[in-house]
C-alpha cells in the first residue's frame, strides 16, 4: 500500500551564534512529532551547506531548487511542510521564509514581513507602540555612528540594556549600570549585529508566554516566571541552569488574564502563524498596579524538552505531539 504519511522537515542550524541551540531544539521537536502520522527529517542549514541528518550518521545533500533530497533507498524525498526552528538568521529574519514562499512550501512560522520585523527589536517595539503596547523607551545606534554617553543617560537613565538589534536574545546583551560601561557593551553587541539598541531598564518580574492559533481555536499557554540570580536572563541563565523557571507564573489572576489577552492581541496585530513566545516584564505603576511591558517576540522559540514552550504545554494539560499536529494540519488540512 502506498505510504500516505506526509514528509516534515525540521529546519535547524543557521548562521548565528545560536546554531548549536537550534540543533538541540531540532532534536526536541524530532522526539515530539507524531511518527505514526509523519515522516520526519532533520535538515541542517549552515551557509551553503544544507543536508539531511540520518540516524546512522550519514547525510544527504538538499537540492535547493525544490528542497528535496535523495533518500538512503535512492528515491527522491519531497517535503510537504517545513517546521523552522532556526534561532537567528536565516530562519528567524524572513530569509528562509522568502525561499519557501518561492518554492511554495508551507512552513511553521509567520511570513517574511513579520519575521523581519520581529527579528529587529527596535522596529518591532516602535511598531507595536503605535498599537498601545507598552514597551521600554530605547535608542538606536548603527555601526560607526557617534554617540553621547551623557545624552543616553539623560534620556534613558541608568541602568540600561545594550542589545544587538537583529539577532537572538542570548548573545551580545549587557546590562550597563553606568555610562562609562557603554563602550565595552556596545563593542560586544556590535559583534552580533550592525545595529544596536540601548533600552531603558524596567524593574519587575520577567515572564514568558507561548501562543498559537488555528482556524478554529486560540491557545494561550500558562506563563513561565523567570527567576535568576544573574543580572538578567542571559545565555548562562538560559542554557546552563542558572535560573528558576516557575510555570504557571506567580501572577495575580487579573494580571495573568491581561497578559494572555495582550499576547493574543499582539499575535493578531502581527498576523502571526504557528507558535510564538512573548517575553514581558511586569512592573508597578505609580499607584502600585501591575503594568504589562513587552520585551520581545520569539517566532522560533526553543523546543528542547526543558524549554519554556514544552513546559507550558505540559502545565496546560496538553500533549506537545497534538500541539505540533495542530500547527501543521492548520495549513495542510
C-alpha positions as CSV (number, residue, x, y, z in Angstrom):
1,X,0.0,0.0,0.0
2,X,1.3,3.4,-0.9
3,X,2.8,5.4,2.1
4,X,0.5,8.4,2.6
5,X,2.4,9.8,5.5
6,X,3.5,13.4,4.9
7,X,7.1,14.4,4.9
8,X,8.1,17.0,7.5
9,X,11.4,18.9,7.5
10,X,12.6,20.2,10.9
11,X,14.8,23.0,9.6
12,X,17.6,23.9,12.0
13,X,21.1,25.2,12.4
14,X,21.5,28.6,10.8
15,X,24.3,31.0,10.7
16,X,24.1,32.8,14.1
17,X,25.8,32.2,17.4
18,X,22.8,30.1,18.4
19,X,23.4,27.3,15.8
20,X,24.0,24.7,18.5
21,X,20.9,25.7,20.5
22,X,18.9,25.3,17.3
23,X,20.2,21.8,16.8
24,X,19.1,20.9,20.3
25,X,15.6,22.3,19.5
26,X,15.5,20.1,16.4
27,X,16.2,17.0,18.5
28,X,13.4,18.0,20.9
29,X,11.0,18.5,18.0
30,X,12.0,15.2,16.4
31,X,11.1,13.4,19.7
32,X,7.8,15.3,19.9
33,X,6.4,14.8,16.4
34,X,3.8,12.0,15.7
35,X,5.9,9.5,13.8
36,X,2.8,7.4,13.0
37,X,1.4,10.4,11.1
38,X,4.5,11.9,9.6
39,X,7.9,11.0,8.1
40,X,10.2,13.4,10.0
41,X,13.7,14.5,8.9
42,X,16.2,16.9,10.4
43,X,17.5,19.4,7.9
44,X,20.7,21.2,9.0
45,X,21.2,24.5,7.3
46,X,24.5,26.4,7.6
47,X,25.7,28.8,4.9
48,X,25.6,26.9,1.6
49,X,25.7,23.5,3.3
50,X,22.1,22.2,3.5
51,X,21.8,18.5,4.3
52,X,19.6,15.9,6.0
53,X,21.0,14.1,9.0
54,X,20.1,10.4,9.2
55,X,20.1,8.4,12.5
56,X,23.1,6.4,11.4
57,X,25.3,9.5,11.0
58,X,25.0,9.7,7.2
59,X,23.9,12.8,5.4
60,X,22.1,13.7,2.2
61,X,22.5,17.0,0.4
62,X,19.4,19.1,-0.1
63,X,18.6,20.2,-3.6
64,X,17.9,23.9,-3.1
65,X,15.9,24.0,-6.4
66,X,13.0,22.3,-4.6
67,X,14.2,21.5,-1.1
68,X,14.2,17.8,-1.9
69,X,16.9,15.1,-1.3
70,X,17.7,11.6,-2.3
71,X,16.9,9.1,0.5
72,X,19.0,6.1,1.5
73,X,16.9,3.9,-0.7
74,X,17.9,6.0,-3.7
75,X,14.4,7.6,-4.1
76,X,13.8,11.3,-4.1
77,X,12.0,12.7,-1.0
78,X,9.9,15.9,-1.4
79,X,8.7,17.7,1.6
80,X,5.1,18.7,2.4
81,X,5.9,21.1,5.2
82,X,8.9,22.8,6.9
83,X,9.0,23.3,10.7
84,X,11.5,26.1,11.1
85,X,13.5,26.0,14.4
86,X,16.5,28.1,13.4
87,X,17.3,30.7,16.1
88,X,18.7,33.7,14.2
89,X,19.5,34.1,10.5
90,X,18.3,32.8,8.1
91,X,15.3,31.2,9.8
92,X,14.1,34.0,12.2
93,X,14.5,37.1,10.0
94,X,12.4,36.2,6.9
95,X,15.2,34.9,4.6
96,X,14.2,31.2,4.8
97,X,10.6,32.1,4.7
98,X,11.1,34.0,1.4
99,X,12.8,30.9,-0.1
100,X,10.0,28.7,1.0
101,X,7.4,31.1,-0.4
102,X,9.3,31.0,-3.8
103,X,9.1,27.2,-4.0
104,X,5.6,27.1,-2.5
105,X,6.4,25.0,0.6
106,X,4.2,25.6,3.7
107,X,6.1,26.4,6.8
108,X,5.5,26.8,10.6
109,X,6.4,30.5,11.2
110,X,5.0,33.8,10.2
111,X,5.7,35.3,6.8
112,X,8.6,37.4,5.5
113,X,7.5,40.8,6.8
114,X,6.5,39.6,10.3
115,X,9.7,37.6,10.7
116,X,11.9,40.6,9.5
117,X,10.0,42.9,11.9
118,X,10.1,40.7,15.0
119,X,13.8,40.0,14.4
120,X,14.5,43.7,14.5
121,X,13.8,44.6,18.2
122,X,13.9,48.4,17.6
123,X,11.5,48.3,14.6
124,X,9.1,45.9,16.4
125,X,8.9,47.9,19.6
126,X,8.2,51.2,17.7
127,X,5.6,49.5,15.5
128,X,3.7,47.9,18.4
129,X,3.9,51.1,20.5
130,X,1.6,52.6,17.9
131,X,-1.0,50.0,18.8
132,X,-0.8,50.8,22.5
133,X,1.6,48.1,23.5
134,X,3.8,49.1,26.5
135,X,7.5,48.8,25.6
136,X,10.6,50.4,27.1
137,X,12.0,53.6,25.6
138,X,15.1,52.9,23.5
139,X,17.7,54.5,21.2
140,X,19.1,53.0,18.0
141,X,22.8,53.1,17.2
142,X,24.3,52.0,13.9
143,X,27.9,50.7,13.5
144,X,30.2,53.7,13.1
145,X,27.8,56.3,14.4
146,X,28.9,58.6,17.2
147,X,27.0,58.7,20.5
148,X,27.0,60.9,23.6
149,X,27.1,58.9,26.8
150,X,25.6,61.8,28.8
151,X,22.7,62.1,26.3
152,X,22.0,58.4,26.7
153,X,21.9,58.6,30.4
154,X,19.8,61.8,30.4
155,X,17.2,60.2,28.2
156,X,17.1,56.6,29.4
157,X,18.6,56.8,32.9
158,X,20.8,54.0,34.3
159,X,21.0,51.1,34.3
160,X,20.2,50.3,30.6
161,X,20.3,47.2,28.4
162,X,22.5,47.2,25.4
163,X,21.2,44.6,22.8
164,X,22.0,43.6,19.2
165,X,19.0,44.8,17.2
166,X,18.9,41.9,14.8
167,X,19.9,38.7,16.4
168,X,18.7,36.2,19.0
169,X,18.4,37.2,22.6
170,X,21.2,35.2,24.1
171,X,24.4,36.8,22.8
172,X,25.8,40.3,22.9
173,X,23.4,41.6,25.6
174,X,24.7,43.6,28.5
175,X,23.2,45.3,31.5
176,X,25.1,48.7,31.8
177,X,25.0,50.3,35.2
178,X,26.9,53.5,34.5
179,X,27.8,55.5,31.4
180,X,31.5,54.5,31.3
181,X,30.4,50.9,30.7
182,X,28.6,51.7,27.5
183,X,31.6,51.5,25.2
184,X,32.6,47.9,26.0
185,X,29.0,46.8,26.0
186,X,28.5,48.4,22.6
187,X,31.6,46.7,21.2
188,X,30.3,43.3,22.3
189,X,26.8,43.9,20.9
190,X,28.3,45.1,17.5
191,X,30.0,41.7,17.2
192,X,26.5,40.2,16.8
193,X,24.7,42.9,14.8
194,X,25.3,46.1,12.7
195,X,22.7,47.9,14.7
196,X,22.4,48.1,18.5
197,X,19.6,49.2,20.7
198,X,20.1,50.9,24.1
199,X,17.0,50.3,26.1
200,X,15.6,51.7,29.3
201,X,15.7,49.3,32.2
202,X,12.4,48.2,33.7
203,X,12.3,46.8,37.2
204,X,9.9,44.0,37.6
205,X,9.1,40.3,37.2
206,X,10.1,38.7,33.9
207,X,7.7,36.2,32.4
208,X,7.5,34.4,29.0
209,X,4.3,33.0,27.4
210,X,3.5,30.9,24.4
211,X,0.6,31.2,22.0
212,X,-0.6,29.7,18.8
213,X,-3.8,29.9,16.7
214,X,-5.5,27.8,14.2
215,X,-8.6,28.4,12.1
216,X,-10.8,27.1,14.9
217,X,-9.1,28.0,18.2
218,X,-6.8,30.2,20.1
219,X,-4.4,28.7,22.6
220,X,-2.5,30.9,25.0
221,X,-0.4,28.8,27.3
222,X,0.3,29.4,31.0
223,X,3.1,31.9,31.5
224,X,6.5,31.0,32.9
225,X,8.1,33.2,35.6
226,X,11.9,33.6,35.2
227,X,13.9,33.9,38.3
228,X,17.7,34.2,38.1
229,X,20.5,35.2,40.4
230,X,22.4,36.7,37.5
231,X,22.0,40.3,36.4
232,X,19.5,39.2,33.7
233,X,18.3,36.2,31.8
234,X,21.4,35.7,29.7
235,X,22.9,32.7,27.9
236,X,24.2,31.0,31.1
237,X,20.9,31.5,32.8
238,X,19.0,30.1,29.8
239,X,21.2,27.1,28.9
240,X,23.5,26.4,31.9
241,X,20.8,26.0,34.5
242,X,21.4,29.3,36.4
243,X,17.7,30.1,36.5
244,X,14.5,29.0,38.2
245,X,11.5,28.6,35.9
246,X,8.1,28.7,37.5
247,X,5.1,27.5,35.4
248,X,2.5,28.8,35.8
249,X,4.0,32.2,36.8
250,X,3.1,33.6,40.2
251,X,0.8,36.4,38.9
252,X,-2.3,38.0,40.2
253,X,-5.2,36.3,38.4
254,X,-6.3,39.6,36.8
255,X,-2.7,40.3,35.6
256,X,-2.5,36.8,34.2
257,X,-5.7,37.4,32.3
258,X,-4.4,40.7,30.9
259,X,-1.1,39.1,29.9
260,X,-3.0,36.4,28.0
261,X,-5.2,38.9,26.3
262,X,-2.3,41.1,25.3
263,X,-0.5,38.1,23.9
264,X,-3.5,37.1,21.8
265,X,-3.9,40.7,20.6
266,X,-0.2,41.1,19.6
267,X,-0.5,37.8,17.7
268,X,-3.4,39.2,15.7
269,X,-1.8,42.6,15.2
270,X,1.2,41.0,13.5
271,X,-0.9,38.3,11.9
272,X,1.4,35.6,13.2
273,X,1.5,32.0,12.3
274,X,2.5,28.9,14.3
275,X,3.9,29.0,17.8
276,X,5.3,32.2,19.2
277,X,6.6,33.2,22.6
278,X,6.4,36.7,24.0
279,X,8.6,37.9,26.9
280,X,7.3,40.5,29.3
281,X,8.3,42.5,32.4
282,X,5.6,43.0,34.9
283,X,6.3,46.3,36.7
284,X,4.4,48.5,39.0
285,X,2.9,51.9,38.0
286,X,2.7,55.0,40.3
287,X,-0.4,53.6,42.0
288,X,1.2,50.2,42.6
289,X,-0.8,48.4,39.9
290,X,0.8,45.8,37.7
291,X,1.8,47.1,34.3
292,X,2.5,44.7,31.4
293,X,5.5,45.6,29.4
294,X,6.5,43.7,26.3
295,X,10.2,42.9,25.9
296,X,10.5,40.9,22.7
297,X,8.8,38.2,20.5
298,X,10.4,34.9,19.6
299,X,8.9,33.4,16.5
300,X,11.0,30.2,16.6
301,X,11.0,29.5,20.4
302,X,13.3,26.9,21.8
303,X,11.8,23.4,21.7
304,X,14.1,21.2,23.9
305,X,12.3,19.1,26.5
306,X,13.1,21.7,29.1
307,X,12.4,24.8,27.0
308,X,9.6,27.2,28.0
309,X,7.0,26.0,25.4
310,X,7.1,22.3,26.3
311,X,6.9,23.3,30.0
312,X,3.9,25.4,29.3
313,X,2.2,22.8,27.1
314,X,2.5,20.3,30.0
315,X,1.2,22.9,32.5
316,X,-1.8,23.4,30.3
317,X,-2.6,19.7,30.3
318,X,-1.9,19.4,26.6
319,X,0.3,16.9,24.7
320,X,3.1,18.6,22.7
321,X,2.6,15.9,19.9
322,X,-1.0,17.1,19.5
323,X,0.1,20.8,19.5
324,X,2.5,20.2,16.7
325,X,-0.1,18.3,14.7
326,X,-2.5,21.2,15.2
327,X,0.1,23.7,13.8
328,X,1.0,21.5,10.8
329,X,-2.6,20.5,9.9
330,X,-3.9,24.1,10.2
331,X,-2.1,24.8,6.9
332,X,-2.1,21.4,5.3
333,X,-5.7,20.5,6.2
